[in-house]
Amino acid sequence: MDQILIKEIEREAIARCQQGDREAFRRVLDFHGDHLYRVAFLITRDASLAEEAVQEALLAAWKKIRSFDAKREFRPWINRILINCIGMMQRRKRLPTTAVEDAFPLADTRHGPEQQTMDMETSSMLQAALRTLSIEHRTVLVLRFFNDLSLPEIAESTGLREGTVKSRLHRATAALRDAVAASQSGTARLSHKGAQS
């Protein structure tokens, strides 16, 4: 569907939501539900916590929908609600550091088996590296690189200033790079030991 048409349908559905139309809210969810779950899952690294966060965010969004400024983009607004819900959940109970093997794979299935294997190894390495980062660093990385948000959109989604987003993104990228490098050197040491034995 054409992006302009999608935006128009979304705008109309939001306007109806602001008048109390619950059915129109379902239409809005059609546009954003998968995105919200993906963001929540990549940040929390837990399917049930991600579902809980999305449900809380949707309930909060419905309650606040009348305050939404229709001249602004909806996605950063609802992202911010979601991120606030995840933050509240983290304060209530520490988010576990469970594995993200079920995260959305980065492998491209259009490639041959060798390339797919390399892509899967890279994906696993990135997922392991992401697990080592703080929730604040994971959040900006997920919004920027997994969801293609611009710096202003990330700032609006997180409630941070653009300069803060930029520096946090820089530190998060450096931390991710260091974690990947540490993982690679550990793998290299293991394979070197295996070759010696």
C-alpha positions as CSV (number, residue, x, y, z in Angstrom):
1,M,0.0,0.0,0.0
2,D,1.2,3.5,-0.8
3,Q,2.9,5.3,2.2
4,I,0.8,8.5,1.7
5,L,-2.4,6.5,1.7
6,I,-1.3,4.6,4.8
7,K,-0.6,7.9,6.6
8,E,-4.0,9.2,5.6
9,I,-5.8,6.1,6.8
10,E,-3.8,6.3,10.1
11,R,-4.6,10.0,10.5
12,E,-8.3,9.4,10.0
13,A,-8.2,6.4,12.5
14,I,-6.4,8.5,15.1
15,A,-8.9,11.3,14.7
16,R,-11.8,8.8,15.3
17,C,-9.9,7.4,18.3
18,Q,-9.7,10.9,19.8
19,Q,-13.5,11.0,19.5
20,G,-13.7,7.8,21.5
21,D,-14.0,5.2,18.7
22,R,-12.4,2.0,20.1
23,E,-12.8,0.2,16.8
24,A,-10.6,2.8,15.1
25,F,-8.0,2.1,17.8
26,R,-7.8,-1.5,16.5
27,R,-7.0,0.0,13.0
28,V,-4.2,2.0,14.5
29,L,-2.8,-1.2,16.1
30,D,-2.8,-2.9,12.7
31,F,-0.2,-0.3,11.7
32,H,1.9,-0.3,14.9
33,G,1.4,-3.6,16.8
34,D,4.2,-5.6,15.2
35,H,6.6,-2.7,15.5
36,L,5.9,-2.2,19.2
37,Y,6.3,-5.8,20.0
38,R,9.6,-6.0,18.1
39,V,10.9,-2.9,19.9
40,A,9.8,-4.3,23.3
41,F,11.3,-7.7,22.6
42,L,14.6,-6.4,21.5
43,I,14.9,-4.2,24.5
44,T,13.6,-6.6,27.2
45,R,14.8,-9.8,25.5
46,D,11.8,-11.7,26.9
47,A,8.6,-12.6,24.9
48,S,6.2,-12.4,27.9
49,L,7.7,-9.2,29.2
50,A,7.5,-7.7,25.7
51,E,3.8,-8.6,25.5
52,E,3.2,-7.2,28.9
53,A,5.0,-3.9,28.0
54,V,3.0,-3.6,24.8
55,Q,-0.3,-4.2,26.5
56,E,0.5,-1.6,29.1
57,A,1.6,0.8,26.4
58,L,-1.6,0.3,24.4
59,L,-3.7,0.8,27.4
60,A,-1.8,4.0,28.3
61,A,-2.0,5.2,24.6
62,W,-5.8,4.7,24.6
63,K,-6.1,6.7,27.8
64,K,-3.9,9.5,26.4
65,I,-5.0,9.5,22.8
66,R,-7.0,12.7,23.1
67,S,-3.8,14.5,24.1
68,F,-2.0,13.4,21.0
69,D,-1.2,16.3,18.6
70,A,-2.3,15.1,15.2
71,K,0.3,17.4,13.5
72,R,3.1,15.2,14.9
73,E,4.2,11.6,13.9
74,F,2.3,8.9,15.8
75,R,5.1,6.3,16.0
76,P,7.6,8.4,18.2
77,W,4.7,9.2,20.5
78,I,3.6,5.6,21.0
79,N,7.3,4.5,21.2
80,R,7.8,6.9,24.1
81,I,4.8,5.4,25.9
82,L,6.2,1.9,25.3
83,I,9.7,2.9,26.5
84,N,8.2,4.5,29.6
85,C,6.3,1.3,30.3
86,I,9.4,-0.8,29.9
87,G,11.3,1.6,32.3
88,M,8.5,1.2,34.9
89,M,8.6,-2.5,34.5
90,Q,12.3,-2.5,35.0
91,R,11.9,-0.4,38.2
92,R,9.2,-2.8,39.5
93,K,11.2,-5.9,38.8
94,R,14.6,-6.3,37.3
95,L,14.4,-7.3,33.6
96,P,16.0,-10.7,33.3
97,T,19.0,-11.3,31.1
98,T,17.6,-14.1,29.1
99,A,18.8,-15.2,25.7
100,V,17.6,-13.5,22.5
101,E,17.9,-16.5,20.2
102,D,14.3,-16.0,19.2
103,A,14.9,-12.4,18.2
104,F,14.2,-11.5,14.6
105,P,17.0,-13.1,12.6
106,L,19.4,-10.9,10.6
107,A,20.2,-13.7,8.2
108,D,19.2,-13.1,4.5
109,T,17.7,-16.3,3.2
110,R,18.2,-15.2,-0.4
111,H,21.9,-16.2,-0.1
112,G,23.4,-19.7,-0.4
113,P,24.0,-22.0,2.6
114,E,27.5,-20.8,3.3
115,Q,26.4,-17.2,3.4
116,Q,23.3,-18.1,5.5
117,T,25.6,-19.8,8.0
118,M,27.9,-16.8,8.2
119,D,24.8,-14.5,8.6
120,M,23.4,-16.6,11.4
121,E,26.8,-16.6,13.2
122,T,26.9,-12.8,12.8
123,S,23.3,-12.5,14.1
124,S,24.1,-14.7,17.1
125,M,27.3,-12.7,17.9
126,L,25.3,-9.5,17.7
127,Q,22.5,-10.8,19.9
128,A,25.1,-12.0,22.5
129,A,26.8,-8.6,22.3
130,L,23.4,-6.8,22.7
131,R,22.8,-8.8,25.9
132,T,25.8,-7.2,27.5
133,L,24.6,-3.6,27.0
134,S,22.6,-1.5,29.5
135,I,18.9,-1.1,28.7
136,E,19.5,2.6,27.9
137,H,22.1,1.6,25.2
138,R,20.0,-1.2,23.8
139,T,17.0,1.2,23.5
140,V,18.8,3.7,21.3
141,L,20.4,1.0,19.2
142,V,17.1,-0.8,18.7
143,L,15.3,2.4,17.7
144,R,18.1,3.5,15.3
145,F,19.3,0.3,13.7
146,F,16.4,-2.1,14.0
147,N,13.6,0.5,13.4
148,D,15.4,3.1,11.3
149,L,14.3,6.0,13.4
150,S,16.1,9.4,12.9
151,L,17.8,11.2,15.8
152,P,14.8,13.6,16.3
153,E,12.4,10.6,16.3
154,I,14.6,8.8,18.9
155,A,14.7,11.9,21.0
156,E,10.9,12.2,20.9
157,S,10.5,8.5,21.6
158,T,12.8,8.5,24.6
159,G,12.2,12.0,25.9
160,L,15.9,12.8,25.6
161,R,17.5,15.8,23.9
162,E,19.0,15.1,20.5
163,G,22.5,15.8,21.7
164,T,22.0,13.2,24.5
165,V,20.7,10.7,22.0
166,K,23.7,11.3,19.7
167,S,26.2,10.8,22.5
168,R,24.3,7.8,23.9
169,L,24.2,6.3,20.4
170,H,27.9,6.8,20.0
171,R,28.7,5.2,23.4
172,A,26.3,2.3,22.7
173,T,27.8,1.7,19.3
174,A,31.3,1.7,20.8
175,A,30.2,-0.7,23.6
176,L,28.5,-3.0,21.0
177,R,31.7,-2.9,18.9
178,D,33.8,-3.8,22.0
179,A,31.4,-6.6,22.9
180,V,31.5,-8.1,19.4
181,A,35.4,-7.8,19.4
182,A,35.6,-9.6,22.7
183,S,33.3,-12.3,21.5
184,Q,35.3,-12.7,18.3
185,S,38.6,-12.9,20.2
186,G,37.1,-15.5,22.5
187,T,35.9,-17.5,19.5
188,A,39.3,-17.2,18.0
189,R,41.0,-18.5,21.2
190,L,38.6,-21.5,21.3
191,S,39.2,-22.4,17.7
192,H,43.0,-22.0,18.2
193,K,42.9,-24.4,21.2
194,G,40.8,-26.8,19.2
195,A,43.4,-26.8,16.4
196,Q,46.3,-27.5,18.9
197,S,44.6,-30.5,20.5
